[in-house]
Structures are given as structure tokens and as C-alpha cells.
Amino acid sequence: MSAVLRLSAARSLAVASVRRSVVPSMAIARRFNSTEAAAPVDPKISAIVDSISTLTLLETAALVKELKTRLDIPDISFPAAGAGAPAAAAAPVEEAPAEEAPKEKTMFTLKLESFDPKAKPKIIKEVKSLLGLSLVESKKFVESAPKVLKENVVKEDAEKIKAAIEAAGGKVSLD
């Protein structure tokens, strides 16, 4: 364990010395904003940045966790890039009333429960087109029923898929 700590300390010192010799602190500000004069950095902030830059990944993760705990910062999951993300973030948040009616389920899991043996080729074809599997993979999938077809499917899509597979001779459940 001590060898790991010595290696980590040596790595941190090497990185810190390279950073100090190659990139002076004022050069960073000038690089990003070359047209304006760089604002002087508070020595207290500079000392904190120097201390953080010497931490290992495990120590940095522990620091982030401790800051989230002490400052009561929730974990934030970043949405995938898309047109709807900024609009959703800009919408005002309204407080929910104390008594809400139970919300209707909107996301479903489709599960192929069983199928008519005579309709097996049709079911395999539907599963192949639905999941984008090869013919062999689709056959194995259908033969291993009951099995989950899709998860987190919107209600309208789930009903369409269920209707298509039931029309082919299969039995699908929505969970």
C-alpha cells in the first residue's frame, strides 16, 4: 500500500512541477481571453486550486462527495443533447399540491409471454423487425419466451407493438 502512496505522491509532484514550469497561472487566463487583461487571482483561491491539483482521482472523488454532502448539492444527471433540454430547464417549477391523484402509468415494459406454435414464423418476423435482430437471434429470442421485448416504452407505442404481436399469434403483457 505504501508503494502505491509513494507512486501517487511522486506522480502528483511531477504533474504539479510540469504545470508550474510549462503553464504559468496568468497564461491560462490570457489564452482563453486574449483581448482583455487578465484579472488578478485571489491568493486564497490560488492556494485552493494548487491543493486540489495535487489530489489523486480517488481523493478528488472523495472531495466532490464531501462537498456535495456539506453544501447539500443534489446529484445532477445531464440530459442528452437535444432541442427539448433548454426549454425544459427554462420552464418555471411549480409546487405540486399536497394531495395529488395517482398518476397514470406512461412507461411500460413489454413481455412476450407465449405464442401459438403455428404462428411461430410470424412472431419471429415481428420480433426481428421490432428489435433489429438477425433471424437466428430472433428465433432464439422467441423460443426462450417468456422474455422481455422492450423496456421503458411509451403507452401508445406499447399498445401498437402489443397489437402487432397479438395479431401475429403471440401473447404480450404490459407491465
C-alpha positions as YAML, in Angstrom:
chain: A
units: angstrom
residues:
- id: 1
  name: MET
  ca: [0.00, 0.00, 0.00]
- id: 2
  name: SER
  ca: [2.86, 2.38, 0.80]
- id: 3
  name: ALA
  ca: [4.31, 1.84, -2.68]
- id: 4
  name: VAL
  ca: [1.02, 2.99, -4.16]
- id: 5
  name: LEU
  ca: [1.01, 6.08, -1.98]
- id: 6
  name: ARG
  ca: [4.64, 6.86, -2.88]
- id: 7
  name: LEU
  ca: [3.86, 6.41, -6.57]
- id: 8
  name: SER
  ca: [0.78, 8.61, -6.27]
- id: 9
  name: ALA
  ca: [2.71, 11.30, -4.42]
- id: 10
  name: ALA
  ca: [5.54, 11.19, -6.96]
- id: 11
  name: ARG
  ca: [3.02, 11.46, -9.80]
- id: 12
  name: SER
  ca: [1.29, 14.40, -8.13]
- id: 13
  name: LEU
  ca: [4.58, 16.22, -7.61]
- id: 14
  name: ALA
  ca: [5.64, 15.59, -11.20]
- id: 15
  name: VAL
  ca: [2.32, 16.86, -12.55]
- id: 16
  name: ALA
  ca: [2.44, 19.92, -10.31]
- id: 17
  name: SER
  ca: [6.02, 20.77, -11.33]
- id: 18
  name: VAL
  ca: [5.19, 20.37, -15.03]
- id: 19
  name: ARG
  ca: [2.15, 22.58, -14.65]
- id: 20
  name: ARG
  ca: [4.16, 25.27, -12.89]
- id: 21
  name: SER
  ca: [7.01, 25.22, -15.38]
- id: 22
  name: VAL
  ca: [5.02, 24.93, -18.59]
- id: 23
  name: VAL
  ca: [1.87, 26.96, -17.96]
- id: 24
  name: PRO
  ca: [2.08, 29.97, -15.66]
- id: 25
  name: SER
  ca: [-1.19, 30.77, -13.92]
- id: 26
  name: MET
  ca: [-1.70, 34.04, -15.80]
- id: 27
  name: ALA
  ca: [-1.14, 32.40, -19.21]
- id: 28
  name: ILE
  ca: [-4.29, 30.34, -18.79]
- id: 29
  name: ALA
  ca: [-6.46, 33.45, -18.45]
- id: 30
  name: ARG
  ca: [-4.76, 35.11, -21.40]
- id: 31
  name: ARG
  ca: [-5.19, 32.06, -23.61]
- id: 32
  name: PHE
  ca: [-8.96, 31.99, -23.22]
- id: 33
  name: ASN
  ca: [-9.49, 35.74, -23.24]
- id: 34
  name: SER
  ca: [-6.53, 37.21, -25.12]
- id: 35
  name: THR
  ca: [-8.12, 40.60, -25.92]
- id: 36
  name: GLU
  ca: [-8.59, 41.66, -22.29]
- id: 37
  name: ALA
  ca: [-6.13, 41.93, -19.45]
- id: 38
  name: ALA
  ca: [-6.26, 39.01, -17.03]
- id: 39
  name: ALA
  ca: [-7.83, 39.75, -13.66]
- id: 40
  name: PRO
  ca: [-5.59, 39.06, -10.68]
- id: 41
  name: VAL
  ca: [-6.47, 35.82, -8.88]
- id: 42
  name: ASP
  ca: [-7.17, 35.90, -5.15]
- id: 43
  name: PRO
  ca: [-4.25, 34.19, -3.35]
- id: 44
  name: LYS
  ca: [-6.70, 32.16, -1.24]
- id: 45
  name: ILE
  ca: [-8.34, 30.75, -4.39]
- id: 46
  name: SER
  ca: [-4.95, 30.15, -5.97]
- id: 47
  name: ALA
  ca: [-3.86, 28.13, -2.91]
- id: 48
  name: ILE
  ca: [-7.05, 26.04, -3.07]
- id: 49
  name: VAL
  ca: [-6.54, 25.36, -6.78]
- id: 50
  name: ASP
  ca: [-2.94, 24.34, -6.14]
- id: 51
  name: SER
  ca: [-4.05, 21.96, -3.37]
- id: 52
  name: ILE
  ca: [-6.77, 20.40, -5.49]
- id: 53
  name: SER
  ca: [-4.47, 19.95, -8.47]
- id: 54
  name: THR
  ca: [-2.22, 17.67, -6.41]
- id: 55
  name: LEU
  ca: [-5.03, 15.26, -5.48]
- id: 56
  name: THR
  ca: [-5.34, 11.78, -6.95]
- id: 57
  name: LEU
  ca: [-8.55, 10.63, -8.65]
- id: 58
  name: LEU
  ca: [-9.74, 8.81, -5.54]
- id: 59
  name: GLU
  ca: [-9.04, 11.83, -3.37]
- id: 60
  name: THR
  ca: [-10.83, 14.08, -5.87]
- id: 61
  name: ALA
  ca: [-13.88, 11.81, -5.84]
- id: 62
  name: ALA
  ca: [-13.90, 11.89, -2.03]
- id: 63
  name: LEU
  ca: [-13.61, 15.70, -2.13]
- id: 64
  name: VAL
  ca: [-16.56, 16.01, -4.51]
- id: 65
  name: LYS
  ca: [-18.65, 13.66, -2.36]
- id: 66
  name: GLU
  ca: [-17.83, 15.63, 0.81]
- id: 67
  name: LEU
  ca: [-18.65, 18.97, -0.88]
- id: 68
  name: LYS
  ca: [-22.00, 17.61, -2.09]
- id: 69
  name: THR
  ca: [-22.78, 16.42, 1.43]
- id: 70
  name: ARG
  ca: [-21.76, 19.60, 3.24]
- id: 71
  name: LEU
  ca: [-23.29, 22.01, 0.74]
- id: 72
  name: ASP
  ca: [-26.40, 19.86, 0.21]
- id: 73
  name: ILE
  ca: [-25.89, 19.65, -3.56]
- id: 74
  name: PRO
  ca: [-28.07, 17.03, -5.27]
- id: 75
  name: ASP
  ca: [-26.68, 14.66, -7.88]
- id: 76
  name: ILE
  ca: [-27.50, 16.06, -11.30]
- id: 77
  name: SER
  ca: [-27.98, 13.86, -14.32]
- id: 78
  name: PHE
  ca: [-27.30, 15.73, -17.51]
- id: 79
  name: PRO
  ca: [-29.87, 15.17, -20.28]
- id: 80
  name: ALA
  ca: [-28.76, 14.02, -23.69]
- id: 81
  name: ALA
  ca: [-28.14, 16.84, -26.13]
- id: 82
  name: GLY
  ca: [-31.33, 17.79, -27.86]
- id: 83
  name: ALA
  ca: [-33.68, 20.61, -28.66]
- id: 84
  name: GLY
  ca: [-36.00, 19.95, -25.71]
- id: 85
  name: ALA
  ca: [-33.37, 20.22, -22.96]
- id: 86
  name: PRO
  ca: [-33.03, 24.04, -22.74]
- id: 87
  name: ALA
  ca: [-36.77, 24.61, -22.94]
- id: 88
  name: ALA
  ca: [-37.43, 22.16, -20.13]
- id: 89
  name: ALA
  ca: [-34.81, 23.79, -17.92]
- id: 90
  name: ALA
  ca: [-36.21, 27.27, -18.56]
- id: 91
  name: ALA
  ca: [-39.77, 26.35, -17.57]
- id: 92
  name: PRO
  ca: [-40.74, 27.64, -14.10]
- id: 93
  name: VAL
  ca: [-41.09, 24.97, -11.47]
- id: 94
  name: GLU
  ca: [-44.47, 24.94, -9.79]
- id: 95
  name: GLU
  ca: [-45.02, 23.34, -6.44]
- id: 96
  name: ALA
  ca: [-47.20, 20.27, -6.51]
- id: 97
  name: PRO
  ca: [-50.40, 20.33, -4.48]
- id: 98
  name: ALA
  ca: [-50.34, 18.35, -1.25]
- id: 99
  name: GLU
  ca: [-52.94, 15.85, -2.45]
- id: 100
  name: GLU
  ca: [-52.41, 14.52, -5.94]
- id: 101
  name: ALA
  ca: [-54.43, 11.95, -7.79]
- id: 102
  name: PRO
  ca: [-52.41, 8.83, -8.64]
- id: 103
  name: LYS
  ca: [-50.74, 9.45, -11.97]
- id: 104
  name: GLU
  ca: [-51.45, 7.18, -14.90]
- id: 105
  name: LYS
  ca: [-48.53, 4.98, -15.84]
- id: 106
  name: THR
  ca: [-46.89, 6.23, -19.05]
- id: 107
  name: MET
  ca: [-43.87, 3.94, -19.43]
- id: 108
  name: PHE
  ca: [-44.31, 0.20, -19.92]
- id: 109
  name: THR
  ca: [-42.29, -2.97, -20.22]
- id: 110
  name: LEU
  ca: [-43.42, -5.35, -22.95]
- id: 111
  name: LYS
  ca: [-43.02, -9.04, -22.25]
- id: 112
  name: LEU
  ca: [-43.61, -11.85, -24.74]
- id: 113
  name: GLU
  ca: [-45.48, -14.37, -22.60]
- id: 114
  name: SER
  ca: [-46.30, -17.11, -25.08]
- id: 115
  name: PHE
  ca: [-47.28, -17.76, -28.70]
- id: 116
  name: ASP
  ca: [-49.24, -20.16, -30.84]
- id: 117
  name: PRO
  ca: [-46.83, -22.80, -32.23]
- id: 118
  name: LYS
  ca: [-48.44, -22.47, -35.66]
- id: 119
  name: ALA
  ca: [-47.76, -18.71, -35.62]
- id: 120
  name: LYS
  ca: [-44.11, -19.05, -34.63]
- id: 121
  name: PRO
  ca: [-42.70, -17.82, -38.01]
- id: 122
  name: LYS
  ca: [-44.90, -14.70, -37.87]
- id: 123
  name: ILE
  ca: [-43.82, -13.97, -34.29]
- id: 124
  name: ILE
  ca: [-40.15, -14.42, -35.23]
- id: 125
  name: LYS
  ca: [-40.63, -11.99, -38.12]
- id: 126
  name: GLU
  ca: [-42.29, -9.39, -35.85]
- id: 127
  name: VAL
  ca: [-39.57, -9.72, -33.20]
- id: 128
  name: LYS
  ca: [-36.89, -9.44, -35.89]
- id: 129
  name: SER
  ca: [-38.32, -6.21, -37.24]
- id: 130
  name: LEU
  ca: [-39.08, -4.83, -33.77]
- id: 131
  name: LEU
  ca: [-35.71, -5.47, -32.14]
- id: 132
  name: GLY
  ca: [-33.47, -5.40, -35.22]
- id: 133
  name: LEU
  ca: [-32.07, -8.85, -34.52]
- id: 134
  name: SER
  ca: [-30.89, -11.40, -37.05]
- id: 135
  name: LEU
  ca: [-33.18, -14.27, -37.98]
- id: 136
  name: VAL
  ca: [-31.27, -16.74, -35.78]
- id: 137
  name: GLU
  ca: [-31.25, -14.36, -32.80]
- id: 138
  name: SER
  ca: [-34.97, -13.66, -33.25]
- id: 139
  name: LYS
  ca: [-35.74, -17.39, -33.33]
- id: 140
  name: LYS
  ca: [-33.76, -17.98, -30.12]
- id: 141
  name: PHE
  ca: [-35.47, -15.00, -28.51]
- id: 142
  name: VAL
  ca: [-38.97, -16.24, -29.35]
- id: 143
  name: GLU
  ca: [-38.17, -19.79, -28.27]
- id: 144
  name: SER
  ca: [-36.99, -18.55, -24.86]
- id: 145
  name: ALA
  ca: [-40.40, -16.96, -24.08]
- id: 146
  name: PRO
  ca: [-41.46, -15.62, -21.62]
- id: 147
  name: LYS
  ca: [-38.96, -12.84, -22.19]
- id: 148
  name: VAL
  ca: [-38.91, -9.03, -22.05]
- id: 149
  name: LEU
  ca: [-39.26, -7.50, -25.51]
- id: 150
  name: LYS
  ca: [-38.71, -3.84, -24.68]
- id: 151
  name: GLU
  ca: [-38.43, -1.69, -21.56]
- id: 152
  name: ASN
  ca: [-39.49, 1.92, -20.95]
- id: 153
  name: VAL
  ca: [-41.84, 2.17, -23.90]
- id: 154
  name: VAL
  ca: [-44.39, 4.97, -24.21]
- id: 155
  name: LYS
  ca: [-48.01, 3.87, -23.82]
- id: 156
  name: GLU
  ca: [-49.03, 4.50, -27.45]
- id: 157
  name: ASP
  ca: [-46.03, 2.61, -28.84]
- id: 158
  name: ALA
  ca: [-46.51, -0.22, -26.36]
- id: 159
  name: GLU
  ca: [-50.12, -0.67, -27.45]
- id: 160
  name: LYS
  ca: [-49.11, -0.71, -31.14]
- id: 161
  name: ILE
  ca: [-46.42, -3.33, -30.53]
- id: 162
  name: LYS
  ca: [-48.78, -5.43, -28.43]
- id: 163
  name: ALA
  ca: [-51.45, -5.30, -31.14]
- id: 164
  name: ALA
  ca: [-48.96, -6.29, -33.86]
- id: 165
  name: ILE
  ca: [-47.64, -9.30, -31.94]
- id: 166
  name: GLU
  ca: [-51.10, -10.41, -30.85]
- id: 167
  name: ALA
  ca: [-52.27, -10.17, -34.46]
- id: 168
  name: ALA
  ca: [-49.40, -12.48, -35.41]
- id: 169
  name: GLY
  ca: [-50.48, -15.00, -32.77]
- id: 170
  name: GLY
  ca: [-48.47, -14.11, -29.66]
- id: 171
  name: LYS
  ca: [-49.43, -13.08, -26.16]
- id: 172
  name: VAL
  ca: [-47.81, -9.90, -24.77]
- id: 173
  name: SER
  ca: [-48.17, -8.40, -21.31]
- id: 174
  name: LEU
  ca: [-47.68, -4.75, -20.37]
- id: 175
  name: ASP
  ca: [-46.03, -4.14, -17.02]
...
